[in-house]
């Protein structure tokens, strides 16, 4: 089943709140926390950056908040 725009906005908000803790998060752990697949998280991460949530990725492909663009 395909999601809708409202659900996507809510998911992106959830992801933003999660990464603001400053800890490293794998795509799998993010997927578990918001109830979607890793593939969905992989697609969502660029949208976060488009919204000004800047992420940094380590060599294990984990992400955390780098900063917020104003």
N, C-alpha and C positions, 0 to 999 in steps of 0.2 A: 504494500500500500504506500502510495506517495504522500509525503507530508505537505502541509500547507505553509504559507509564508508566516503566519502567526506562530506556528509551532517552531519554525526555524528561528525566528527572532527570540523566542523564549529560550531555545537551546543555546543560541549564541550568548545570551545574557547569562545563562547558567555557566557556560564555559568561562566567560569573563570573570565571574565571581570566583570560580575555582582557581584559576591561574593567578589571581591577585594575592594568594597566600605566599607567593614567592618560592614555593617548592617546585621540584622537578616532577613532571607528570608524563607518563607514557600515553600514547594514543589509546592503548587498551584500557588503562585506568580511567581516562577521560570518558571513553565510550561506556564503560560500566557505570560511571557516576551519573551520566545523563540518559542512559538507556537506549543507546543507538549502536551501530556497528563501527568498527575502526575505520572502514571506508568513508563513512559519513563524517567522522572526525577529521580525516585526512582532507576532505573537501571543505569542511568548515573553517579550518585554521586560516586559510587565506582571507576568508570573509572577516575574521576577527581583525586581521591586520588592516584590511580596507576600512574598518571602523575605528582605527586608531589604537588598537590593542597590540602593541609591539611585542613579539615573542622572540626568544632565543632558543636554539636547539643545540643539544650536546651531541657527542659522538655516538651515543646510544639511542638517538632519535627521540629523546625526551624533551619536552618544552617547559618553559616557565616564562613568567612575565619579565620583559626587558624594561618596559616603560609604557607610558601612554602619550600619544601624540595629541596635542591640543587642537 
